[in-house]
Amino acid sequence: MLMEFENVLPSEIEKRSFEIIESELPHDIEKKIKPIVKRVIHTTADFDYLDNLCFSENVVEIIKNAIKNGADIVTDTQMARSGINKKRLASYGGEVHCFMSDEDVAKAAKENGTTRAVASMEKASKLEKDVIFAVGNAPTALIELDKLIKNGQINPIAIIGVPVGFVNVVQAKELIMTSGVPYIVARGRKGGSNVAAAICNAIIYDLKTD
């Protein structure tokens, strides 16, 4: 069987990829969420995210306004932190944090018999800036966030909850959707640090068109 390849310049691959995605998206997709859905599909090559991604009311505008006003982003993995465009976020006064590798977080997790993700969320609760959480790996991070919210220890601007996996992943996401905090959640088992970063970047990049 003779395979036919597109003749695409390296500099044009991303543009062509988004054109293909655009051509396969339904025409009625909401304008505000479209850039996010497109970037997640581009990152994963998985059109299931058309149905899996759930958005609370006005969450995109809430996150955009927070970023414009210098909000920080806290992730649960160094991979997600690395994937977010820190330079673009910094232009609005924001910073990306990941406390998972911090010595005090490792120590607290060991002493309390919890995961580093739990300890890192506890540390993040002490930040004095507005914070958006982007969780792509650890359901325990989402469970801890819900606990901190209920105890009045933290009031996030929004939670991007897209951990991937099998154990407590589905339940943790559903918990965030009932927390009262604005959210973007990938329902079900799918997700990942790359998805968390893609959602953050889609929102950050879309600010220039507002």
C-alpha positions in Angstrom: 0.0 0.0 0.0 1.4 3.4 -1.1 1.3 5.9 1.7 0.8 9.6 0.9 2.4 12.1 3.2 1.6 15.8 3.5 4.5 18.1 2.5 4.6 20.3 5.5 7.5 22.5 6.6 8.6 21.9 10.2 7.6 25.5 11.1 4.1 24.8 9.8 3.4 21.5 11.6 1.6 23.0 14.6 -0.5 25.3 12.4 -1.4 22.4 10.2 -2.3 20.2 13.2 -4.7 22.9 14.5 -6.2 23.2 11.1 -7.0 19.4 11.1 -8.4 19.6 14.6 -10.6 22.6 13.6 -11.9 20.7 10.6 -13.0 17.8 12.8 -14.6 19.9 15.6 -18.4 20.3 15.8 -19.5 23.7 14.6 -21.6 24.4 17.7 -18.7 24.2 20.2 -18.9 27.2 22.6 -16.5 30.0 21.6 -15.1 30.5 25.1 -14.0 26.9 25.6 -13.0 26.2 22.0 -9.3 27.3 22.4 -8.9 25.0 25.5 -10.5 22.0 23.8 -8.4 22.5 20.7 -5.1 22.7 22.6 -5.9 19.7 24.8 -6.8 17.7 21.7 -3.6 18.9 20.1 -1.6 17.7 23.1 -3.3 14.3 23.4 -4.6 13.6 19.9 -7.7 12.5 21.7 -11.1 13.8 20.7 -12.7 12.2 23.7 -11.9 15.5 25.5 -14.8 17.1 23.5 -17.1 15.3 25.9 -14.8 14.8 29.0 -13.9 18.4 29.7 -16.4 20.1 32.0 -16.5 23.8 32.7 -18.3 25.5 35.6 -20.2 28.7 34.7 -17.9 31.6 33.6 -14.8 29.7 34.7 -12.8 30.8 31.7 -13.5 34.5 32.3 -12.8 34.0 36.0 -9.4 32.5 35.3 -8.5 35.1 32.6 -9.3 38.0 34.9 -7.3 36.5 37.7 -4.3 36.0 35.4 -4.6 39.6 34.2 -4.5 40.7 37.8 -1.3 38.7 38.6 -2.6 35.4 40.0 -0.2 32.5 40.5 -0.6 28.9 39.3 0.2 25.9 41.5 0.7 22.5 40.0 1.1 19.1 41.5 4.0 18.0 39.2 7.2 19.5 37.9 6.1 18.3 34.4 3.0 20.5 34.5 5.1 23.4 35.8 7.6 23.0 33.0 4.9 22.9 30.4 3.2 26.1 31.4 4.5 29.3 29.6 6.0 31.0 32.6 7.3 33.9 30.6 3.9 34.8 29.3 2.3 34.3 32.8 5.0 36.5 34.3 4.1 39.3 31.9 0.9 39.6 33.9 2.7 39.4 37.2 2.0 35.7 37.9 4.3 32.8 38.8 4.0 29.0 38.5 4.8 27.0 41.7 5.3 23.3 42.3 6.3 22.4 45.8 6.5 18.6 45.3 10.3 18.5 45.4 10.7 20.8 48.4 12.4 19.3 51.4 9.9 20.6 53.9 7.1 19.0 51.8 8.8 15.6 51.8 9.4 15.9 55.5 5.8 16.8 56.3 4.4 14.0 54.1 6.6 11.5 55.9 5.7 12.8 59.4 2.0 12.9 58.7 1.8 9.7 56.7 0.4 11.4 53.6 1.5 11.9 50.0 3.7 14.7 48.9 0.8 16.0 46.9 -1.2 16.5 50.0 1.7 18.2 51.8 2.3 20.4 48.8 -1.3 21.6 48.7 -1.1 22.4 52.4 2.0 24.5 51.7 0.2 26.2 48.8 -2.6 27.2 51.1 -0.2 29.6 52.8 0.5 31.6 49.7 -0.7 35.2 50.1 -1.7 35.7 46.4 -4.7 34.6 44.4 -4.1 31.1 43.2 -5.3 28.9 40.4 -4.6 25.2 41.0 -3.7 22.9 38.0 -3.7 19.3 39.1 -2.8 16.7 36.4 -1.5 13.7 38.4 -2.5 13.3 42.0 -6.2 12.7 43.0 -5.0 13.1 46.6 -4.2 16.8 45.8 -7.8 17.4 44.8 -9.1 15.6 47.9 -6.8 17.7 50.1 -7.9 20.9 48.3 -11.6 20.1 48.9 -10.7 19.5 52.6 -8.8 22.9 52.8 -11.7 24.7 51.1 -14.3 23.2 53.5 -12.1 24.1 56.5 -11.8 27.7 55.3 -8.0 27.4 54.9 -8.0 28.3 51.2 -10.2 30.0 48.7 -8.8 29.2 45.2 -9.7 31.3 42.2 -10.3 28.1 40.3 -9.2 24.5 40.1 -8.1 22.7 36.9 -8.6 19.1 38.0 -7.4 16.6 35.3 -5.4 13.8 37.1 -5.0 10.6 35.1 -5.4 7.1 36.5 -7.6 4.5 38.1 -7.5 4.8 42.0 -9.8 7.6 43.3 -9.3 9.7 40.2 -13.0 9.7 39.1 -14.2 10.3 42.6 -11.7 13.2 43.3 -12.8 15.0 40.2 -16.4 14.7 41.0 -15.6 16.1 44.5 -14.1 19.2 43.0 -17.2 19.7 40.8 -19.3 20.0 44.0 -16.8 22.1 46.0 -18.3 25.4 45.0 -15.1 26.6 43.5 -14.9 27.4 39.7 -13.5 24.4 37.9 -12.3 22.9 34.7 -12.4 19.1 35.1 -11.7 16.2 32.7 -14.3 13.7 33.9 -13.4 10.1 34.0 -10.0 8.5 34.0 -8.2 10.5 31.4 -6.0 13.5 32.0 -2.4 14.1 32.9 0.2 16.8 33.6 0.4 17.6 29.9 -3.4 18.3 29.9 -3.2 20.5 32.9 -0.4 22.6 31.2 -2.3 22.7 27.9 -5.4 24.1 29.6 -3.3 26.8 31.4 -1.5 27.7 28.2 -4.7 27.9 26.1 -6.1 30.4 28.6 -2.9 32.4 28.8 -2.5 32.5 25.0 -6.1 33.5 24.4 -5.7 36.6 26.6 -3.9 38.4 23.7 -7.1 38.1 21.6 -9.4 39.6 24.2 
